[in-house]
């Protein structure tokens, strides 16, 4: 969905950089997640679940902080 709607709202230089960085971050996350899961599972059975829950909360808060505020006229 990002690829479809990004072309309409964002200039091509910014769009190319942002989509490239997002793709790189997802590949790094896809590679490191299994290693983190095994490492944390060896420490404690519930550690991976807490780690990913906290990561989700941090990502949610970061998206709220970094997203622009859009006012709509009703």
NORKAZI-V625496 format. One record per backbone hydrogen bond with DSSP energy under -0.5 kcal/mol. NH is the residue of the N-H (numbers start at 1). CO is the residue of the C=O. E is the energy in kcal/mol with one decimal. If there is no record, write none. Layout:
nh co e
NH CO E
NH CO E
//
This chain:
nh co e
5 1 -2.2
6 2 -2.2
7 3 -0.6
8 5 -0.8
9 5 -0.9
10 6 -1.9
15 11 -2.7
16 12 -2.4
17 13 -1.7
18 14 -2.7
19 15 -2.6
20 16 -1.9
21 17 -2.5
22 18 -2.4
23 19 -2.2
24 20 -2.3
25 21 -2.6
26 22 -2.1
27 23 -1.9
28 24 -2.4
29 25 -2.4
30 26 -2.2
31 27 -1.7
32 28 -2.5
33 29 -2.0
35 31 -0.6
36 32 -2.4
37 33 -2.5
38 34 -2.2
39 35 -2.5
40 36 -2.7
41 37 -2.0
42 38 -1.8
43 39 -1.0
44 40 -2.2
47 44 -0.6
48 44 -0.5
50 46 -1.9
51 47 -2.6
52 48 -2.4
53 49 -2.0
54 50 -2.6
55 51 -2.2
56 52 -2.0
57 53 -2.0
58 54 -2.6
59 55 -2.4
60 56 -2.3
61 57 -2.5
62 58 -2.5
63 59 -2.2
64 60 -1.9
65 61 -2.2
66 62 -2.7
67 63 -1.4
70 68 -0.6
71 69 -0.5
74 72 -0.6
//
